[in-house]
Amino acid sequence: MPHIVIKLISGPSQEQLKKAAEQIVEVVEKTLGKPKKYTSVSVEEYSFGEWPGVYDEFVKDKPNVIRKPEYTNPKTFT
């Protein structure tokens, strides 16, 4: 069933990440009708310097990114 991957720059605590994952699972259940017991969430943390590569590989010009960020320069976030 659904597996959600969160890619982000390192920083949030494990508690914050777990809380975010639980809230995401709730939204998936509520909006997509997928029971919580079938949904998994993983986290991939990157350094600030690694982020441009993540952006280029997984975000920039990708048709499956249905909510685009409001920046186009991943080095300055502008």
C-alpha positions in Angstrom: 0.0 0.0 0.0 1.2 3.6 0.3 4.8 4.2 1.2 5.7 7.8 1.7 9.3 9.0 1.5 10.3 12.3 3.2 13.5 13.8 1.9 14.7 16.8 3.8 17.8 18.6 5.1 18.9 17.2 8.4 17.7 19.1 11.5 14.4 17.9 12.9 14.5 15.7 16.0 13.4 12.1 15.8 10.3 13.1 17.8 9.4 15.8 15.2 9.9 13.3 12.4 7.7 10.7 14.1 5.0 13.3 14.7 5.1 14.4 11.0 5.0 10.7 9.9 1.9 10.1 12.1 0.2 13.2 10.8 0.9 12.2 7.2 -0.5 8.7 7.8 -3.7 10.3 9.2 -4.0 12.5 6.1 -3.5 9.5 3.7 -6.2 7.6 5.6 -8.6 10.5 5.6 -8.1 11.8 2.0 -7.2 8.6 0.1 -9.1 6.1 2.2 -6.0 3.9 2.9 -6.0 2.4 6.4 -3.2 3.4 8.6 -2.1 -0.1 9.1 -1.1 -0.3 5.5 0.9 3.0 5.2 4.6 3.3 5.9 6.8 6.4 6.0 10.6 6.7 5.7 12.9 9.6 6.1 16.0 10.4 4.2 18.1 13.2 5.6 20.6 15.2 3.6 23.1 18.0 4.3 22.5 21.5 3.0 25.3 20.9 0.4 23.7 17.7 -0.8 20.3 19.2 -1.4 20.9 20.6 -4.9 21.6 17.1 -6.1 18.4 15.8 -4.4 16.4 18.6 -6.0 17.9 17.9 -9.4 17.3 14.2 -9.2 13.9 14.0 -7.6 12.1 17.4 -8.0 13.2 19.5 -10.9 11.1 19.0 -14.0 9.6 15.7 -12.6 6.0 15.2 -13.7 5.2 13.1 -10.6 6.0 16.0 -8.3 2.4 17.2 -7.8 3.2 20.0 -5.3 6.3 21.9 -6.5 8.4 24.0 -4.1 8.2 27.8 -4.4 11.9 28.1 -5.2 13.9 27.3 -8.3 17.4 27.6 -6.9 18.1 24.8 -4.4 21.4 26.5 -3.2 19.7 29.6 -2.0 16.0 28.6 -1.8 15.0 31.6 -4.0 
